[in-house]
Structure formats: structure tokens, C-alpha cells
């Protein structure tokens, strides 16, 4: 018997609506892993975007900082590169001019040197603090509200980072995946 993604997501949608007073039996982290492994990438991305925009979860910048703090240097570099690649040159310039601390401004200048796609190395990324990541993510969201959808492509490939946000966030993501799946 195969895995039934629809049934699992329906249970979370019912729990989120209050139709079922208890969350589905089992560990929400394990259920999220199963959904992430079996769901189409676009469905997972839609659920993650809805979760990151939900008033039931931390704001995007806080969530990005929390995941960044739990990531290894390669994931940190990937997260920064993906975030920076979703910003236009003017947004990057304003971010560099407003960056708190010379180190972050210098890193951003190096990453965007040559005017091409920003490139942050794992070594450079490991010098960025979660607070600095929150600053970058907040600025990015203010300048480009679609950055959340852009970032979900990265997060969908690194579902373990999403799990660091906790069970409530995972429940919201699973419920929102079910709502997206029905459309």
C-alpha cells in the first residue's frame, strides 16, 4: 500500500479548522518529512509560502533568521545566494548602503561584484549572524513582497530547515498544502 498524501494533508486541514480537536496521531515532523518527500515541489512551495505569510507563524525575516541559524555553512550560502538572486540591483544597492556593520556591507559588495548573480561562499556565509540574515530578509521582503515565494524554492529543497520552525509552523504548512491541493 502506498503513501496517501491527500489523507495526511486532510487530517491537518481538519485539525487547523478546529474540526478535529486533536492533531493527527504521530509526530508532525515525521508527517512533514513524508509530505515533503511525496508532494510535488510546487505544492510544497505553496504550503511553505502560505506558512511564511501566516499570522500563526513568525514573520518571514524571523523565520529566515531562525532557519539560517540552524543551517550548515553550505545551506547558509545557498540561502543567502537564493535570497540575493531574487533582488534587483537597486534593492541590493540600498541593502548595502543600509547594512548595519561594515562586515555585512562588505560581504554584500563582494557577493555582487561584477554585477552578475550574487555569490556568497560557505566561508563568507558562516560570518553572517542570524540577526544580519533577519535584516537582509526584512529589507528584501519590504522591497519585493514576492521574495517569500522565491525563497520557498530553496526551502522546498531543504525541508529539514523548515522543521526547525517547530510543530505549529509545520501544521500550518501541511494544512495550507491541503488547501492548495484542493484548488
Phi, psi and omega in degrees: 000134182273171179287134181254091181299315182302317180296316180298313181296323179298321179299320180288324178296318178295318179295321181292327180279348182090004180291334179232117186293347180240148174291158178305148180298141179110179183272125181300327177297317177294319179296320178296318177302315180298316180295317181297325180282334187251343182276148171300146183304321181294324178293317178298315179299320178296318178295320179292318179298316179297321178296316182291342178262351185290145174281359178267358181232165178299155176303156183310311183299319179293317179296316179299318179295318180296315179294321179300317180295336180264353184276156173278167183304325178294318177293321178300315179297317179298318180296313179296315180298319180293317179297311182294328180291342179270005182246145177281168182301322180293321179294318178299318180297317180291326178294318179295320182288332181262000184296128177286128180085132182298330183297318181291316178299318179296317179299315180295322178296317178295319183294330183256009181302136180091354176074001180273204178294131180300140179225114176250130179277161176302323179296316178294316182299326182291348177270351180274133180272159174303324178297320177293322176297319178298320179298314180297313182296320179296314178298317180299317181293321178297322184275333183214089182302338179282000181298331179297312178298322178298317183289335181295336175298321177289310183297328178296331178276349182228061186298336178297331178293321179299324182297337179290347179281347175100169186297322181296317179295320179296320178298317178298315180300315180294318179296319181290329175297319180295318179297320178292324182294327182287337183288000000 
